[in-house]
Amino acid sequence: MTNDKKMVTITDKALSKINHLMQDAELDGSYFLRVSVKGGGCSGLSYNLDFDNEIKKGDQFFEDKGVRLALDMKSFLYLAGTELDFSDGLNGKGFNFHNPNATRTCGCGESFSV
């Protein structure tokens, strides 16, 4: 296991939402949360979250608060040290990424650049 500064971590609010989504989708314990980065968005790179149960070559695995997280190597380089949060407030609902590697983010918080 790597140290916390290189891990992707989740907040308690994100944990609650992830567990709720997994229960709603009736996913078993073989599924994990795949966190990735892809080209696009107004700042150049965008975040992607999905449930997956297929391990891909080069995947990096972490566990935080009982949730298994998988990142491909490219995404890991961009997301090391990131905290995944969830907001359900009036100013926007959804997952938020607190990424120390981002030098610029867009107004919606769904894309970034380094």
Secondary structure, 3 states (H helix, E strand, C coil): CCCHHHCCEECHHHHHHHHHHHHHCCCCCCCEEEEEEEECCCCCEEEEEEEECCCCCCCEEEEECCEEEEECHHHHHHHCCCEEEEEEECCEEEEEEECCCCCEECCCCCEEEC
